[in-house]
């Protein structure tokens, strides 16, 4: 069963954690998305504790040379490049290493299905759905950094986790924080879960300035080092809306009991209010290696090469309410959660199109949320906000939403 199940009213009980960490039994680890931000942070932890891990498979979408270098460094058994045109380059870079190389979607799924104690699911976007579902079907531990599994396919994915008995550990810093703070709490003892948001690079900008914001400005996050898609989502606050949807599937509260607050220092990652008036929080420097280490080692702890939190040096921590007038993406995401069914899948697909259009300078910053909202409305008119029963249903709606968003984009 998922480790989150002890604090979820959507599942049953906590399974005993396997003894998989330690020098006598290294963790067999697969990293899906090894060359991305989360993948590189994961492998950095492996580098600092090589005796704890044995690398099974590494994957990447298009950076064949970087993938080959990582596969050699960590003596992986299998390396997969998503772009089939790059298979020759990958094989050449791995020549003489004894590491098996493959390419394409089927090979990504094969990597996810290989016997491993833990799969780090860090492929960005809908491309990560099938491989992560394949890992879930095996019943292994999944360290989940792919948002789409819960945002687009939450009900279907959590049903598969429950069916297979897989362990699910969230890697987003906010969800990892909530998981650690809740730690077995009874559902009826929880009053509210509040995720924190840095506010991104535009937290203090007025509407006029936001209208003229450029991709270069949006990509300068004040606290976190992340990929382009996640960084833009942070700038619009869409990332916090997506995380509220994820939290809805992970934790035992209603949508109304989920909230977010802007915390510019990114030290407090989540606050949980209990019915007795207590508020518990998890604090850590803004470094993704901390939640990754939690997911890899739980229920134990492992050392991570992160900075020590020095509250005296920080001096103060500040909080403010999010401004949905300047950052309407948060409102749009909440509306998609209320719509339910495939509403969040449409939201996610449309947002991917909108972010890509902004980065390509085909869309203004303040038009990102507007395009997503217009796509949601169009999907509802077409009857595409409907129940989904399997991953294929989700992928069909995802494709439809992308086509609708591209069509709407022409009128912006």
C-alpha positions in Angstrom: 0.0 0.0 0.0 1.1 3.6 -0.4 2.9 5.1 2.5 0.4 8.0 2.3 -2.5 5.7 2.9 -2.1 5.9 6.7 -3.2 9.6 6.3 -5.6 9.2 3.4 -9.3 8.5 3.4 -9.0 7.3 -0.2 -7.0 4.2 0.8 -6.6 1.7 3.7 -3.4 1.1 5.7 0.3 1.6 5.8 2.3 -1.4 4.6 5.6 -2.3 6.4 8.5 -0.5 4.8 11.0 -2.8 3.2 14.5 -2.8 4.6 16.1 -1.5 1.4 18.5 1.1 2.6 21.9 0.2 4.0 25.3 -1.2 3.0 24.1 -4.8 3.2 21.2 -4.2 0.9 21.6 -1.2 -1.5 18.5 0.3 -2.9 18.0 -0.6 -6.6 17.0 2.7 -8.1 15.6 3.7 -11.4 15.5 7.4 -12.4 13.0 8.4 -15.1 14.1 11.9 -16.3 17.8 11.6 -15.1 19.1 14.7 -16.9 16.4 17.1 -15.6 16.6 19.1 -12.4 15.1 16.5 -10.1 17.0 13.6 -11.8 20.3 15.4 -11.4 19.5 16.2 -7.7 18.6 12.6 -7.1 21.9 11.3 -8.7 23.8 13.9 -6.7 22.5 12.2 -3.5 23.6 8.9 -5.0 27.1 10.3 -5.6 27.3 11.3 -2.0 26.2 7.9 -0.7 27.2 5.3 -3.4 27.1 2.4 -1.0 23.3 2.9 -0.5 22.3 2.7 -4.1 22.5 0.5 -7.2 21.4 2.2 -10.4 19.1 0.0 -12.5 17.9 2.3 -15.3 18.3 6.0 -16.3 16.2 7.8 -18.9 16.2 11.1 -20.7 14.2 12.7 -23.5 16.8 14.2 -25.8 20.2 14.7 -24.1 21.9 11.5 -25.2 25.4 12.5 -24.3 24.5 13.7 -20.8 22.5 10.5 -20.3 25.4 8.3 -21.4 27.8 10.1 -19.0 25.4 9.6 -16.1 24.9 5.9 -17.0 28.7 5.4 -17.1 29.3 7.3 -13.9 26.6 5.3 -12.0 27.2 2.0 -13.8 23.5 1.7 -14.8 22.2 -1.5 -16.3 20.0 0.3 -18.9 19.8 3.7 -20.5 16.8 4.9 -22.5 16.5 8.0 -24.7 13.0 9.1 -25.5 13.8 10.5 -28.9 14.2 7.5 -31.1 16.4 9.5 -33.6 19.1 9.8 -30.9 19.5 6.0 -30.3 22.6 5.9 -32.5 24.2 8.7 -30.6 23.4 7.1 -27.3 24.8 3.7 -28.4 28.0 5.3 -29.6 28.5 7.2 -26.3 28.0 3.9 -24.4 30.2 1.8 -26.6 32.2 -0.7 -24.6 30.4 0.0 -21.4 28.2 -3.0 -21.3 25.2 -0.8 -20.6 22.1 -1.7 -22.7 20.7 1.2 -24.7 17.2 1.7 -26.2 14.9 4.5 -27.3 11.2 5.4 -27.6 8.1 5.2 -25.5 8.1 1.4 -25.2 11.7 1.5 -23.9 10.8 4.1 -21.3 8.1 1.8 -20.1 10.5 -1.1 -20.1 12.9 0.9 -17.9 10.0 1.6 -15.5 9.1 -2.1 -15.3 12.6 -3.3 -14.5 13.0 -4.8 -11.0 13.8 -2.0 -8.7 13.2 -1.0 -5.1 12.3 2.6 -6.0 11.5 4.5 -9.2 12.1 8.2 -9.2 9.4 9.5 -11.5 10.8 12.8 -12.7 9.8 13.0 -16.4 8.2 16.4 -16.9 4.8 16.6 -18.5 2.3 14.1 -19.9 5.2 12.1 -21.4 5.8 10.8 -17.9 2.3 9.3 -17.5 2.8 5.9 -19.1 6.2 5.1 -17.6 5.0 6.1 -14.1 1.8 4.1 -14.4 4.0 1.1 -15.5 6.1 1.5 -12.3 2.9 1.7 -10.2 1.6 -1.5 -11.8 4.7 -3.3 -10.6 3.9 -2.3 -7.0 7.3 -0.8 -6.3 8.1 2.4 -4.3 7.5 5.5 -6.5 9.1 8.8 -5.6 6.7 11.0 -7.4 8.0 14.2 -9.0 5.7 14.0 -12.1 2.8 16.3 -11.4 0.6 15.0 -14.3 0.0 11.6 -12.6 -2.0 13.3 -9.9 -3.2 16.5 -11.7 -4.3 14.9 -14.9 -5.0 11.3 -13.8 -5.4 11.5 -10.0 -8.3 9.2 -9.4 -7.1 6.7 -11.9 -3.5 6.8 -10.7 -4.4 6.5 -7.0 -6.7 3.5 -7.8 -3.7 1.8 -9.5 -1.5 2.5 -6.5 -4.1 1.0 -4.2 -4.6 -2.0 -6.5 -0.9 -2.8 -6.8 0.1 -2.1 -3.3 2.8 0.4 -4.5 4.4 2.8 -2.1 3.9 6.5 -3.1 6.2 9.1 -1.7 5.7 12.7 -2.9 8.8 14.6 -4.0 7.4 18.2 -4.4 8.8 20.1 -1.4 5.3 21.1 -0.2 3.8 17.7 -0.4 6.8 16.1 1.2 6.4 18.6 4.0 2.8 17.8 4.4 3.6 14.0 4.4 6.2 14.5 7.1 4.0 16.7 9.3 0.9 14.5 9.0 2.8 11.3 9.6 -0.1 9.0 10.5 -2.6 11.7 11.7 -6.2 10.6 11.8 -8.2 12.3 9.0 -10.8 13.8 11.4 -8.0 15.5 13.4 -6.9 17.6 10.4 -8.5 21.0 9.9 -6.5 22.5 7.0 -3.4 21.9 4.9 -1.7 25.1 3.7 1.0 24.9 1.0 3.5 27.7 0.8 4.4 29.6 -2.4 7.5 31.7 -2.9 5.5 34.2 -5.0 8.0 33.8 -7.8 10.0 36.6 -9.5 6.9 38.8 -10.0 5.5 38.8 -6.4 5.7 42.6 -6.1 5.0 43.6 -9.7 1.9 45.5 -10.6 -0.5 44.5 -13.4 1.0 46.9 -15.9 4.5 45.4 -15.4 3.1 41.9 -15.5 1.5 42.6 -18.9 5.0 43.3 -20.3 6.9 40.5 -18.5 9.3 38.6 -20.7 10.3 34.9 -20.6 13.8 35.9 -19.5 12.4 37.7 -16.5 9.9 34.9 -15.6 12.7 32.4 -15.6 14.7 34.2 -12.9 13.3 32.5 -9.8 14.5 34.1 -6.6 14.9 30.9 -4.6 14.7 27.6 -6.5 16.7 26.2 -9.4 14.1 24.3 -11.6 13.3 23.5 -15.2 11.7 26.1 -17.5 8.2 24.8 -17.3 8.1 24.6 -13.5 9.7 28.0 -13.2 7.1 29.7 -15.4 4.4 27.9 -13.4 5.9 29.4 -10.3 5.8 32.9 -11.8 2.1 32.6 -12.7 1.3 30.7 -9.4 -0.2 27.9 -11.6 2.3 25.6 -9.8 0.5 26.2 -6.6 -2.9 25.5 -8.2 -1.5 22.2 -9.6 -0.1 21.4 -6.2 -3.5 21.9 -4.5 -4.9 19.4 -6.9 -2.1 16.9 -6.1 -2.7 17.4 -2.4 -6.4 16.6 -2.9 -5.4 13.2 -4.1 -2.6 12.6 -1.6 -4.2 13.7 1.7 -7.4 13.2 3.6 -9.1 16.6 3.2 -11.6 18.2 1.0 -10.7 20.8 -1.6 -12.1 23.5 0.7 -9.6 22.5 3.4 -6.6 23.0 1.1 -5.1 26.5 0.8 -1.9 28.3 0.0 0.0 31.2 1.4 2.9 33.3 -0.1 6.1 32.9 1.9 9.0 34.6 0.0 11.8 33.0 1.9 10.8 29.4 0.9 11.8 28.1 4.3 8.4 26.9 5.6 7.1 24.4 3.0 3.7 23.4 4.5 1.6 24.1 7.6 -1.0 21.7 8.9 -3.8 23.0 11.2 -5.3 20.5 13.6 -8.7 20.6 15.3 -7.1 21.3 18.7 -5.6 24.6 17.5 -2.1 23.3 16.9 -0.3 24.3 13.7 2.6 22.1 12.7 5.1 23.1 10.0 8.1 21.6 8.1 11.1 23.9 7.6 14.1 23.4 5.4 16.3 25.5 3.1 15.0 25.6 -0.5 16.9 22.6 -1.9 15.1 19.7 -3.6 17.7 17.3 -2.3 15.9 17.4 1.0 12.5 16.0 -0.1 14.2 13.7 -2.5 16.2 12.2 0.4 13.0 11.8 2.4 11.4 9.9 -0.5 14.4 7.6 -1.0 15.1 6.8 2.7 11.6 6.8 4.3 10.9 5.8 7.1 14.6 6.3 7.8 16.6 9.5 7.2 19.7 9.8 5.0 22.3 12.5 5.0 22.0 15.1 2.3 24.6 17.7 1.4 22.3 20.6 2.0 22.8 23.9 3.9 22.0 24.0 7.6 19.0 26.1 8.4 20.0 29.1 10.5 16.9 31.0 11.7 19.0 33.6 13.6 20.8 34.6 10.4 17.5 34.7 8.5 16.0 37.0 11.2 12.4 36.8 10.1 9.9 34.8 8.0 7.1 36.6 6.3 3.7 35.5 4.9 1.1 37.1 2.8 -2.1 36.1 1.0 -1.9 35.3 -2.7 -3.3 38.0 -5.0 -5.5 36.2 -7.5 -6.2 39.5 -9.4 -2.5 39.7 -10.4 -2.1 35.9 -10.5 -5.4 34.5 -11.8 -3.9 31.0 -12.6 -4.5 30.1 -9.0 -8.2 30.8 -9.3 -8.4 29.0 -12.6 -6.8 25.9 -11.1 -9.2 25.9 -8.1 -12.1 26.1 -10.5 -10.8 23.1 -12.4 -10.6 21.1 -9.1 -14.2 22.1 -8.3 -15.3 21.0 -11.8 -13.8 17.6 -11.0 -13.6 14.6 -13.4 -11.3 15.4 -16.3 -11.3 19.2 -15.5 -7.7 19.1 -14.0 -6.5 17.1 -17.0 -7.8 19.8 -19.3 -6.2 22.4 -17.1 -2.8 20.8 -17.2 -2.8 20.2 -20.9 -3.9 23.7 -21.7 -1.3 25.1 -19.3 1.5 23.2 -21.0 0.4 24.7 -24.4 0.2 28.2 -22.8 3.6 28.1 -21.1 5.2 26.9 -24.3 3.5 29.7 -26.3 4.8 32.2 -23.7 8.3 30.9 -23.9 8.1 31.1 -27.7 6.7 34.7 -27.5 3.4 33.8 -29.0 1.5 34.7 -25.8 1.8 37.4 -23.2 2.4 36.5 -19.6 -1.0 37.6 -18.4 -2.6 35.6 -21.2 -1.4 32.3 -19.9 -4.2 31.9 -17.4 -6.7 33.4 -19.8 -5.9 30.7 -22.5 -6.2 28.0 -19.9 -9.5 29.2 -18.7 -10.9 29.6 -22.3 -9.8 26.0 -23.0 -11.6 24.7 -19.9 -14.8 26.5 -20.9 -14.5 25.1 -24.5 -13.9 21.6 -23.2 -16.9 21.8 -20.9 -19.1 22.9 -23.8 -17.9 19.9 -25.8 -18.7 17.5 -22.9 -15.0 16.8 -22.4 -15.2 17.4 -18.6 -16.3 13.9 -17.8 -15.4 10.8 -15.7 -12.2 8.9 -16.7 -11.9 5.2 -16.0 -8.4 4.4 -17.3 -5.2 6.1 -18.5 -6.2 5.9 -22.1 -9.3 8.0 -21.2 -7.0 10.6 -19.7 -4.6 10.7 -22.7 -7.6 11.1 -25.0 -8.8 14.1 -23.1 -5.2 15.4 -22.8 -4.9 15.4 -26.6 -8.3 17.0 -27.1 -7.4 19.8 -24.6 -4.1 20.5 -26.4 -5.9 20.8 -29.7 -8.5 23.2 -28.2 -5.8 25.3 -26.6 -3.9 25.5 -29.9 -7.1 26.6 -31.6 -7.8 29.2 -28.9 -4.2 30.4 -29.1 -4.8 31.8 -32.6 -7.3 34.3 -31.3 -4.9 35.8 -28.6 
